[in-house]
Amino acid sequence: MQTGLSRALGIEYPIIQGGMAWVAEYHLAAAVSEAGGLGLIGAANAPADWVREQIREAKKMTDKPFGVNIMLMSPHADEVARAVMEEGVKVVTTGAGNPEKYMEQWKAAGIKVIPVVASVALAKRMERSGADAVVAEGCESGGHIGESTTMTLVPQVADAVQIPVIAAGGIADGRGIAAAFMLGAKGVQMGTCFVVTDESQVHDNYKERILRAKDIDTRVTGRSTGHPIRTLRNEMTRRYMELEEQGASFEELEYLTLGALRNAVVAGDVKNGSVMAGQIAGMVRERMSCRDLIQKLVREADALMKGAGSDE
Ligand code: TUI
């Protein structure tokens, strides 16, 4: 499964673990990198000191490359952008914004920069600014999403840029990986299927909620506020959408989601918390180690891409 992308990143397989807020901490990131993929630490809204500590802990667990995802809406984005350079991080991915103002300094520090984009326009702009690759993330993903699906976004981005495209959104097995390659991707990023791995530190209730999710169990809150977020449906999404329909204010709606992700991930409140997960949650059925998951993904994708597993 080696591609130009995996060689450029110094990893065995072109499989990237999403930089999920509160979920993507160093145990998970190090386990994914040790298993031959690219693990990411999700900086989310955390201050730079937390991110530094996470990077140092990950380095104790693996000599292989790992990355940091910087959520650009974070009030700490500037200081985290500096910290990743000072800590010698090899790969930075960004989400929920335009990282242009940091690109030059990151490139000068020798960091491979991979912005997550949800449109062709931003992908082209990132290529012009010197991005090494882009993640084209479809709205099947969990968390903060754009408008287009993976099926439509990936080939359009692949046609528009020369740099490698990594597909994200709705991928959780070898079929999804093979399909992403057929759409022009040179790698994949996956989130939901890594949440339930043995090394993931999220509360057991969160894992169980994903494992018993059905195909139609996700909801998107915040379309009216301009911050659409995909989560598994629960009491929180029901109340949110009810209020949203009644034309509640931005403040009222935000109040419902404040700290809600933390409540789900850390405290295990999957009723009133925000259980971010992608639409593929309905297919995520098994707990296993990151190593077993990545080996299974590679085996499945390899078989399909060699023609085995077809109907012939
Ligand atoms: O960033 C994500 N997914 C996330 S971030 C997150 S943390 C959070 N928690 C609570 C509220 C808000 C965020 C949870 N999930 N994915 C990457 C992604 N980026 N998806 C979509 C985008 C995106 C959207 C618009 C990137 C750029 C953009 O426009 C930028 C511009 O200026 O054109």
Residues whose N, C-alpha, C, O or C-beta is under 5 A from the ligand:
A	BS01	TUI	A21 M71 G95 A96 G97 N98 V116 V117 A118 L122 E137 G142 G143 H144 I145 G146
